[in-house]
């Protein structure tokens, strides 16, 4: 059987994976703008192939607008929207879906090229297959999310938004890790160290905070309790408990904002402590120390952005900056967790 292995590393493959990660980041940002502009339900059908073309005639636009007028969001939120206003939200959602299709091409095309040229490090083949599946799943989950807002809701279900965004960030992190592996090749053997576990725990906490932030966004919870550090002058939000445990965890505006704030405090403490500890460590290389310090600094910046976004009722510029910083923070934490496992 012909081997794909020429070497245990390929910097061309690494650069390709970093480029794919950049497309995922662009999708995250356009998806954030789509959510902030209320555009996510403007396209009411899922057509993976023919949907690449936008409406090309007035009749096409009229049909697309008619489909939108049939869903609750139009009737209950945008009953006075005209066709020109609809076009604005349509283009945001269409751009987001177009980036999803572009992601598939940017991943599959070079993958075939590298495979034909036998330039794929063989040890990365299972991971590349997993990345392909994860990307495809992201598209399916995206439509599953949109479908939740087409019949009985005026927006998508918060838990489905959380899963959709969580998959996007998982894909981003996996791409960065695999690209670093492709760039550097096999790691030399290392002695057991507590830093691998610590870095993994920090990465997990950052990912949890991203999921909690998705619930805040999905519930529009950033539009209430817009003072800080209190909640409308109180220590806790007035409306915390929902009808049951799930309603509280996933659908209570007060609960999701409180949880997001509490984990933010914990994350700041852990990141700063780990950054200081890494800087003082005699066992970590200098670049590992710099990565740890970078994670701690970015956590502080992200906390400040979160507070500013909340207190100004989520303007688009700050909302997108908060989401971009979350993506950069996750990527930097992935790099730190990857680096401390190598000498």
QUIPE-V464170 format. One record per backbone hydrogen bond with DSSP energy under -0.5 kcal/mol. NH is the residue of the N-H (numbers start at 1). CO is the residue of the C=O. If there is no record, write none. Layout:
nh = [NH:NH]
co = [CO:CO]
//
This chain:
nh = [6:6:10:14:15:16:17:18:19:20:21:22:23:24:25:26:27:28:29:30:31:32:33:34:35:36:37:38:39:40:42:44:47:51:52:53:61:62:63:64:65:66:67:68:69:70:70:71:74:75:76:77:78:81:86:87:88:89:90:91:92:93:94:95:96:97:98:99:100:101:102:103:104:105:106:107:108:109:111:112:113:114:115:116:117:118:119:120:121:124:125:128:129:130:131:132:133:134:135:136:137:138:139:140:141:142:143:144:145:146:147:148:148:149:150:160:161:162:163:164:165:166:167:168:169:170:171:172:173:174:175:176:177:178:179:180:181:182:183:184:185:196:197:198:199:200:201:202:203:204:205:206:207:208:209:210:211:212:213:214:215:216:217:218:219:220:221:222:223:224:231:232:234:240:248:249:250:251:251:252:252:253:254:256:257:258:259:260:261:262:263:264:265:266:267:268:269:270:271:272:273:274:275:276:277:278:279:280:281:281:289:290:291:292:293:294:295:296:297:298:299:300:301:302:303:304:305:306:307:308:309:310:311:312:313:314:319:320:321:322:323:324:325:326:327:328:329:330:331:332:333:334:335:336:337:338:339:340:341:342]
co = [4:7:182:10:11:12:13:14:15:16:17:18:19:20:21:22:23:24:25:26:27:28:29:30:31:32:33:35:34:34:39:42:45:47:49:50:57:58:59:60:61:62:63:64:65:66:67:68:71:71:72:73:73:78:82:83:84:85:86:87:88:89:90:91:92:93:94:95:96:97:98:99:100:101:102:103:104:105:107:108:109:110:111:112:113:115:114:114:119:121:122:124:125:126:127:128:129:130:131:132:133:134:135:136:137:138:139:140:141:142:143:144:145:146:147:157:157:158:159:160:161:162:163:164:165:166:167:168:169:170:171:172:173:174:175:176:177:178:179:180:181:193:193:194:195:196:197:198:199:200:201:202:203:204:205:206:207:208:209:210:211:212:213:214:215:217:216:216:220:221:234:230:231:238:244:245:246:246:247:247:248:251:239:252:253:254:255:256:257:258:259:260:261:262:263:264:265:266:267:268:269:270:271:272:273:274:275:276:277:278:285:286:287:288:289:290:291:292:293:294:295:296:297:298:299:300:301:302:303:304:305:306:307:308:310:309:315:316:317:318:319:320:321:322:323:324:325:326:327:328:329:330:331:332:333:334:335:336:338:339]
//
